[in-house]
Amino acid sequence: MATETAAETVDAPAGAVVVDAPPSKQPHKLERKWTLWFDNQSKPKQGAAWGSSMRRVYTFDTVEEFWCLYEQIFKPSEVTVNADFHLFKAGIEPKWEDPECANGGKWTIGINQKTHLDTMWLETLMALIGEKFDEAEEICGVVASVRPRQDRLALWTKNAANEAVQMSIGRKWKELLNVTDKIAYSFHDDSKSRSTKSRYNV
């Protein structure tokens, strides 16, 4: 015991460099929590309500959890036709009926190559969790839809009627994904009535 006490009181030799023990690795926290959802509509049950096949996969709030999840799940190009991946802010369900989405709409990008779908999906995920949009509070989430003729990504936002904000988000998304073709914004209310008209274009 005496030896331990003596060791604790010994000063470092003159000129010695004192190095603190390295801190334990802390996870890199994100600004907010995000939830990944999966919806397989390839074999819908007769009479089933829309969204009844949607499943919550995982909610995360650190960079490390995100990469672990991304490496463990299928990429959009690897899932069956008519399946959707959704990444939304925790607490928001990817449905028109959710209060956060009810008055909103979506920017949509059509994608013809599976490899482009995976790349653009990942780039969008990183932009969302990395808070790359100035209007981050306005964004609900993103959907990757695998379809027979053309896959698509859709960025859902809250206030469809705010044209200035929506145009800013659309321009930023195009810039992040290096998209040169025009993309269109539609209101959820129009989609409910099966209207395909676009309200804004960038």
C-alpha positions in Angstrom: 0.0 0.0 0.0 2.9 2.4 0.9 4.4 1.7 -2.5 1.2 2.7 -4.3 1.0 5.9 -2.4 4.6 6.8 -3.1 4.1 6.2 -6.8 1.1 8.5 -6.9 3.2 11.4 -5.5 6.2 11.1 -7.7 6.5 14.0 -10.1 7.3 13.5 -13.8 11.0 13.9 -14.6 12.1 17.3 -15.8 11.6 17.6 -19.5 9.3 14.6 -19.8 6.2 14.9 -22.0 3.0 14.0 -20.1 0.4 12.4 -22.3 -3.2 12.0 -21.2 -4.8 8.7 -21.7 -6.8 8.7 -25.0 -10.5 9.4 -24.4 -12.8 6.5 -25.0 -14.4 6.7 -28.4 -17.7 8.5 -28.3 -20.3 7.9 -31.0 -20.9 10.9 -33.4 -24.3 12.1 -32.6 -26.6 13.4 -35.4 -28.7 16.5 -35.1 -31.9 14.4 -34.9 -33.1 10.8 -34.9 -34.1 9.0 -38.2 -36.1 5.9 -38.9 -35.7 3.5 -41.8 -38.9 1.9 -43.1 -39.4 -0.9 -45.6 -42.6 -1.6 -47.6 -42.9 -4.7 -49.8 -45.9 -4.3 -52.1 -44.9 -7.0 -54.5 -47.6 -9.4 -53.2 -50.3 -7.2 -51.7 -53.1 -9.0 -49.8 -56.5 -8.6 -51.3 -58.4 -5.7 -49.6 -55.4 -4.7 -47.5 -55.2 -0.9 -46.8 -52.3 1.1 -48.3 -49.3 1.1 -46.0 -50.4 -2.0 -44.1 -47.3 -3.8 -45.3 -45.0 -1.1 -44.2 -42.5 -2.0 -41.4 -40.3 0.1 -39.2 -36.8 -1.3 -39.5 -34.6 0.8 -37.2 -34.3 4.2 -35.5 -30.8 5.7 -35.1 -29.1 8.9 -34.1 -25.4 8.4 -34.6 -23.1 8.2 -37.6 -21.9 4.8 -36.5 -25.4 3.4 -36.3 -26.2 4.7 -39.7 -23.2 3.0 -41.4 -23.8 -0.2 -39.5 -27.4 -0.2 -40.7 -26.6 0.7 -44.3 -24.0 -2.1 -44.5 -26.5 -4.7 -43.1 -29.5 -4.0 -45.3 -30.2 -4.5 -48.9 -29.6 -1.7 -51.4 -32.6 -0.5 -53.3 -31.4 -2.1 -56.5 -31.3 -5.5 -54.7 -34.9 -5.6 -53.5 -37.9 -6.9 -55.4 -40.0 -4.8 -57.8 -42.7 -2.7 -56.1 -40.8 -2.4 -52.8 -40.0 0.9 -51.1 -37.3 2.1 -48.7 -38.2 5.2 -46.6 -35.9 7.2 -44.4 -37.9 9.7 -42.4 -37.3 11.8 -39.3 -38.2 9.8 -36.2 -41.8 10.4 -35.2 -43.0 11.0 -38.8 -44.6 8.1 -40.6 -44.1 8.0 -44.4 -47.9 8.4 -45.1 -50.0 11.3 -46.4 -52.1 11.0 -43.2 -49.3 11.8 -40.9 -49.8 15.4 -39.5 -46.3 16.4 -40.6 -46.9 15.3 -44.2 -50.6 16.1 -44.6 -50.1 19.6 -46.1 -46.9 18.7 -48.0 -45.7 17.3 -51.2 -42.6 15.8 -52.9 -39.8 16.3 -55.3 -39.4 13.3 -57.6 -36.5 12.1 -59.6 -36.9 9.2 -62.2 -33.9 6.9 -62.4 -33.3 4.4 -65.2 -30.2 2.6 -64.0 -30.1 0.5 -60.8 -26.5 1.6 -60.0 -27.6 5.2 -60.2 -30.5 4.5 -57.8 -28.1 3.1 -55.1 -25.7 6.0 -55.5 -28.4 8.7 -55.4 -30.1 7.0 -52.5 -26.9 7.0 -50.4 -26.1 10.6 -51.4 -29.5 11.7 -50.3 -29.3 9.9 -47.0 -26.0 11.4 -46.2 -27.3 14.9 -47.1 -30.3 14.4 -44.8 -28.5 13.1 -41.8 -25.7 15.5 -42.4 -28.1 18.5 -42.4 -27.0 19.7 -45.8 -30.3 21.5 -46.6 -30.8 25.0 -45.4 -34.5 24.2 -44.9 -33.8 21.0 -43.0 -36.8 21.6 -40.7 -39.1 21.5 -43.8 -38.0 18.1 -45.0 -39.9 14.9 -43.8 -37.8 12.3 -45.4 -37.0 10.4 -48.7 -38.5 7.4 -50.4 -36.7 5.0 -52.8 -39.2 3.2 -55.0 -38.3 0.2 -57.1 -40.6 -0.1 -60.1 -40.8 -2.2 -63.3 -40.4 0.6 -65.8 -38.5 3.3 -63.9 -37.2 3.6 -60.3 -37.6 6.8 -58.5 -36.6 8.9 -55.5 -39.0 11.2 -53.8 -38.1 13.9 -51.2 -41.1 14.6 -49.0 -41.6 18.1 -47.5 -44.1 19.7 -45.1 -45.5 22.8 -46.6 -46.3 22.4 -50.3 -47.8 25.9 -50.7 -44.5 27.6 -49.7 -43.1 27.8 -53.2 -39.9 29.7 -52.4 -38.9 27.1 -49.8 -39.8 24.1 -52.1 -37.8 25.6 -55.0 -34.8 26.1 -52.8 -34.9 22.5 -51.6 -35.4 21.2 -55.2 -32.4 23.2 -56.5 -30.2 22.0 -53.6 -31.2 18.3 -54.1 -30.4 18.6 -57.8 -27.0 20.1 -57.0 -26.2 17.4 -54.4 -27.0 14.6 -56.9 -25.6 16.3 -59.9 -28.9 16.0 -61.8 -29.2 18.0 -65.0 -32.7 17.1 -66.1 -35.7 19.0 -64.8 -37.4 17.6 -61.7 -41.0 18.2 -60.6 -42.8 18.8 -57.3 -46.3 17.6 -56.7 -48.7 18.2 -53.8 -49.9 15.1 -51.8 -53.5 16.4 -52.2 -53.1 16.1 -56.0 -51.7 12.6 -55.6 -54.6 11.5 -53.5 -57.0 12.4 -56.3 -54.7 10.6 -58.8 -53.6 13.8 -60.5 -50.2 13.7 -62.0 -49.7 17.4 -62.5 -46.6 19.1 -61.2 -46.8 22.4 -59.3 -43.1 23.4 -59.4 -40.2 22.5 -61.6 -36.4 23.1 -61.3 
